[in-house]
């Protein structure tokens, strides 16, 4: 039996190198053959990696966390606890997603950001490439972040009605905001 020490305080545990990339996976974790775990990436605990998800560099996924779909976790990023990353979301650099937090859509969590508790981050890319990200802040305020803007839902609607109202891009923007509002209620 091959063992590996994931440096999580449990000492060496039964593990194997993932056939798609060679990263280490504890035998208690589940990683689909279609997923990629490469470089120094590690998956341990009861974590699950599925679909076309990719983990590379020194990324870590542990606990009961799930990374699914076309999500990427890379750099020194960490996903743990009961957290989930799915869709086309990216978690990278030194970012952490943990607790019961969830990152989805086309959202990017990066730098030294921390998403935790029961926080939800969801992103959508507009047809011109502009990203819209929904953030359910710890203070209870639901915000839309797009480019340099960080607006409450009400402020976001007002801003894009005033600047893009009556245009196809304005209609698309309002559809995105309305989708994000509906998505926020699924929590």
C-alpha positions as semicolon CSV with decimal commas, in nm:
position;residue;x (nm);y (nm);z (nm)
1;X;0,000;0,000;0,000
2;X;0,131;0,344;-0,097
3;X;0,099;0,620;0,162
4;X;0,146;0,996;0,154
5;X;0,162;1,260;0,428
6;X;-0,068;1,548;0,333
7;X;0,070;1,756;0,625
8;X;-0,278;1,786;0,775
9;X;-0,194;1,633;1,113
10;X;-0,308;1,280;1,021
11;X;0,035;1,152;0,921
12;X;0,082;0,923;0,620
13;X;-0,244;0,785;0,480
14;X;-0,326;0,549;0,195
15;X;-0,296;0,749;-0,126
16;X;-0,211;0,737;-0,494
17;X;-0,098;0,968;-0,770
18;X;-0,380;1,068;-1,001
19;X;-0,339;0,917;-1,349
20;X;-0,435;1,250;-1,510
21;X;-0,157;1,476;-1,386
22;X;0,024;1,288;-1,110
23;X;-0,095;1,497;-0,813
24;X;-0,152;1,314;-0,483
25;X;-0,500;1,190;-0,391
26;X;-0,592;1,022;-0,061
27;X;-0,773;0,693;-0,110
28;X;-1,063;0,837;0,094
29;X;-1,114;1,118;-0,162
30;X;-1,287;1,076;-0,498
31;X;-1,142;1,215;-0,820
32;X;-1,295;1,139;-1,160
33;X;-1,065;1,020;-1,435
34;X;-1,177;1,318;-1,645
35;X;-1,052;1,564;-1,381
36;X;-0,692;1,677;-1,364
37;X;-0,478;1,684;-1,050
38;X;-0,126;1,783;-1,146
39;X;0,195;1,937;-1,020
40;X;0,204;1,952;-0,641
41;X;-0,178;1,964;-0,614
42;X;-0,330;1,745;-0,342
43;X;-0,677;1,610;-0,269
44;X;-0,744;1,453;0,070
45;X;-0,999;1,386;0,338
46;X;-1,331;1,303;0,170
47;X;-1,304;1,572;-0,097
48;X;-1,455;1,512;-0,440
49;X;-1,324;1,636;-0,775
50;X;-1,545;1,564;-1,076
51;X;-1,621;1,657;-1,432
52;X;-1,344;1,845;-1,609
53;X;-1,224;2,022;-1,295
54;X;-0,855;2,107;-1,281
55;X;-0,623;2,136;-0,981
56;X;-0,263;2,225;-1,032
57;X;0,040;2,406;-0,891
58;X;0,021;2,370;-0,510
59;X;-0,359;2,376;-0,479
60;X;-0,522;2,181;-0,194
61;X;-0,878;2,046;-0,171
62;X;-0,971;1,874;0,154
63;X;-1,241;1,786;0,402
64;X;-1,575;1,729;0,229
65;X;-1,513;2,002;-0,030
66;X;-1,621;1,958;-0,390
67;X;-1,472;2,099;-0,710
68;X;-1,687;2,011;-1,011
69;X;-1,774;2,099;-1,368
70;X;-1,508;2,307;-1,542
71;X;-1,381;2,476;-1,226
72;X;-1,010;2,540;-1,172
73;X;-0,818;2,562;-0,844
74;X;-0,453;2,658;-0,879
75;X;-0,159;2,847;-0,736
76;X;-0,154;2,807;-0,358
77;X;-0,535;2,815;-0,333
78;X;-0,724;2,611;-0,072
79;X;-1,078;2,470;-0,079
80;X;-1,184;2,289;0,237
81;X;-1,460;2,204;0,482
82;X;-1,792;2,163;0,301
83;X;-1,710;2,430;0,043
84;X;-1,790;2,392;-0,326
85;X;-1,645;2,538;-0,643
86;X;-1,833;2,464;-0,964
87;X;-1,933;2,583;-1,307
88;X;-1,644;2,772;-1,467
89;X;-1,529;2,930;-1,141
90;X;-1,160;2,981;-1,064
91;X;-0,995;2,994;-0,722
92;X;-0,630;3,088;-0,744
93;X;-0,323;3,263;-0,604
94;X;-0,347;3,239;-0,222
95;X;-0,729;3,245;-0,204
96;X;-0,920;3,019;0,036
97;X;-1,278;2,896;0,011
98;X;-1,388;2,711;0,324
99;X;-1,669;2,634;0,566
100;X;-1,997;2,602;0,374
101;X;-1,905;2,867;0,116
102;X;-1,973;2,820;-0,253
103;X;-1,818;2,979;-0,563
104;X;-1,993;2,925;-0,897
105;X;-2,066;3,048;-1,246
106;X;-1,770;3,233;-1,396
107;X;-1,660;3,387;-1,064
108;X;-1,292;3,432;-0,984
109;X;-1,167;3,431;-0,624
110;X;-0,800;3,525;-0,614
111;X;-0,522;3,714;-0,442
112;X;-0,545;3,650;-0,069
113;X;-0,928;3,655;-0,064
114;X;-1,113;3,446;0,195
115;X;-1,466;3,320;0,120
116;X;-1,611;3,135;0,418
117;X;-1,908;3,062;0,639
118;X;-2,212;3,022;0,416
119;X;-2,101;3,292;0,170
120;X;-2,196;3,261;-0,197
121;X;-2,004;3,410;-0,490
122;X;-2,151;3,372;-0,838
123;X;-2,026;3,526;-1,161
124;X;-2,147;3,577;-1,518
125;X;-1,960;3,714;-1,820
126;X;-2,148;3,956;-2,044
127;X;-2,120;3,919;-2,424
128;X;-1,856;4,195;-2,437
129;X;-1,639;4,005;-2,184
130;X;-1,733;4,220;-1,882
131;X;-1,761;4,011;-1,563
132;X;-2,048;4,045;-1,316
133;X;-2,004;3,882;-0,977
134;X;-2,269;3,846;-0,708
135;X;-2,137;3,861;-0,352
136;X;-2,346;3,786;-0,045
137;X;-2,149;3,993;0,208
138;X;-2,112;3,905;0,575
139;X;-2,304;4,224;0,671
140;X;-2,608;4,095;0,480
141;X;-2,574;4,336;0,188
142;X;-2,596;4,168;-0,150
143;X;-2,358;4,331;-0,395
144;X;-2,277;4,322;-0,766
145;X;-1,912;4,367;-0,856
146;X;-1,835;4,449;-1,218
147;X;-1,509;4,604;-1,328
148;X;-1,426;4,879;-1,078
149;X;-1,785;4,893;-0,951
150;X;-1,899;4,746;-0,620
151;X;-2,271;4,823;-0,595
152;X;-2,570;4,705;-0,396
153;X;-2,833;4,533;-0,611
154;X;-3,045;4,851;-0,612
155;X;-2,746;5,069;-0,705
156;X;-2,647;4,826;-0,982
157;X;-2,991;4,832;-1,141
158;X;-3,002;5,212;-1,126
159;X;-2,649;5,250;-1,268
160;X;-2,702;5,025;-1,569
161;X;-3,050;5,160;-1,642
162;X;-2,901;5,512;-1,652
163;X;-2,590;5,421;-1,854
164;X;-2,715;5,141;-2,082
165;X;-3,095;5,167;-2,073
166;X;-3,270;5,099;-2,404
167;X;-2,969;4,926;-2,562
168;X;-2,910;4,555;-2,631
169;X;-2,616;4,565;-2,386
170;X;-2,843;4,727;-2,128
171;X;-3,106;4,454;-2,174
172;X;-2,838;4,186;-2,139
173;X;-2,703;4,357;-1,826
174;X;-3,048;4,371;-1,664
175;X;-3,100;4,001;-1,751
176;X;-2,769;3,923;-1,579
177;X;-2,861;4,125;-1,269
178;X;-3,206;3,964;-1,254
179;X;-3,045;3,620;-1,287
180;X;-2,805;3,701;-1,002
181;X;-3,097;3,816;-0,785
182;X;-3,287;3,492;-0,854
183;X;-2,971;3,289;-0,792
184;X;-2,919;3,464;-0,457
185;X;-3,261;3,342;-0,340
186;X;-3,164;2,976;-0,397
187;X;-2,929;2,989;-0,101
